[in-house]
Amino acid sequence: MENSRRKVIEIKNLKKNFGNLEVLKNINFDVYEKDVVCLIGSSGSGKSTLLRCINLLEKPTDGIIFVNGNNIMTHALNINKYRSEVGMVFQSFNLFNNMTVLKNCIISQRLVLKRSKAVAETIAYKYLEKVGMSNFIKADSNTLSGGQKQRVAIARALCMSPKVLLFDEPTSALDPEMVQEVLNVMKNLASEGLTMIVVTHEMGFARDVANHVVFMDKGVIEEEGSPQELFINPKNDRTKAFLSRILEK
């Protein structure tokens, strides 16, 4: 039963405006431990803004976000510590291109979590191995392919021991042949029970890996449910129109 699992994120009446433009309108939804939630919808529907509000890269205009029962809108929040617990993987990788793969994975551990160099390196080796990048430890980040950069970015986020990992269209900047290598890493993380929220246009991933799918349109949640409910029997006309359009491609 869903209620038997611990609620990790609770979003209440969330709104986000950019000037007069209302990008998020009264968003309410919950994320439970070990959930894989996929946010789907057309570009401009508010999915990435919602993710950025959860990570506090954007300050919500109104509403409340609880993470592990704590209101993260409070001024007392240690933002760096919070972002280590609620990690984010970006579509543009955001690696430090002037650093090696290993250094990318240890710098935040050292600065934010105050881990020793030896401990940070051991943890970095572990997660680079997990994403299939252990052979590239000494490589400069700017020499990697897009798929390799994204796998390093995932390893870097995992090194911070996050309770939740947010993925903002993690495959959209990749060449088609590199998409699957990143999705495979994410599938493995999901199978290990990592709580994940994924903004994605990869409908196969949403259908096969997510346990909860949220369809957004024009800043509101139009429909949400299990992949079976949303993909096989959508109730909302906008959901039906979006899926028929995207699944025909």
C-alpha angles and dihedrals in degrees: 000000000000093000092057090067123081116260109236102176128025120183119193126189093330117186132177126187129183100201106304093342113103105209099168121032120194098321117192125176143127134223121204130204112285092012119146103204119186119200110206134177142104122307109278095029093118101257098126092041089055090052091048090051091053089051090042093237081126122037111230115238092219141349135058134273119199119194115187088345095305123117103235092195090077119113091229092069116122096224098197093050090046092052090051088058095041101039127189134212113199130209090236093051095230093216121159098253093197091060134074121252090256094050091050088058098046105039098080092041089057097042102038106024094032092225119166117255091250094051092044091051093048090052091045091052090051095054096038086055090050093055094042097251102110091111090061099055094119096039121112109248093232091063094061129099119246093259091050092049091052092050090051089049089054091048090049091053092047091052088068091062094237122197090207130021121205119203118197106199091312095184102039095094093048132099110251094253091056097050095081095053090058094043090052091056090050092048090054092050090050091051089053091057102255111159107238139179111195128189102202147157090200099107093180090059092047091049097044105033109026121084091195129035125194119197113204127191128176094347099311135094102248097179140351137180144108118327089252092055095046102039100035103032112016112178101195119081092221091052091050092049093048094048095045089051097045098040092053091063 
